[in-house]
Amino acid sequence: MENRYTDRAIEVLRDAKLVSENLLHSYVGTEHLLIGLVHTKGTAATILRENGVEEPKILELVRTLIAPNTVVESGGSDQFTPRAAKVLGQAEKEAAARKSGRIGTEHLLLALLKETDCIAVRLLN
């Protein structure tokens, strides 16, 4: 899987998992991917920050709205929710459509924004 992703996109995925663990969540959802995108340097982080999205604000919202130890169905051994797994699949399509050799943070962000019925997009709104 990691060969398909840029180093920064891999960092986003790792950060998303760490954030999930730190928040005591039993899954990695779109909200964790969003925090990973904001936290990791890259195209997506630049775009998000330029639009007023800041990691502390998103973390505060997640802590307020989602209880620790929340049990959510995950998409497999990586603990991604089905919606987050769908975003990862869509990011691959975004990269292919733009003739990119690998999936970057910008592809993850595009895929996340197109998944309009997810927690991350609700947090952005």
Sequence and secondary structure as in RCSB ss.txt:
>XXXX:A:sequence
MENRYTDRAIEVLRDAKLVSENLLHSYVGTEHLLIGLVHTKGTAATILRENGVEEPKILELVRTLIAPNTVVESG
GSDQFTPRAAKVLGQAEKEAAARKSGRIGTEHLLLALLKETDCIAVRLLN
>XXXX:A:secstr
 GGGB HHHHHHHHHHHHHHHHTT SSB HHHHHHHHHHS SHHHHHHHHTT  HHHHHHHHHHHS TT     S
STT B HHHHHHHHHHHHHHHHTT SSB HHHHHHHHHH  SSHHHHHH 
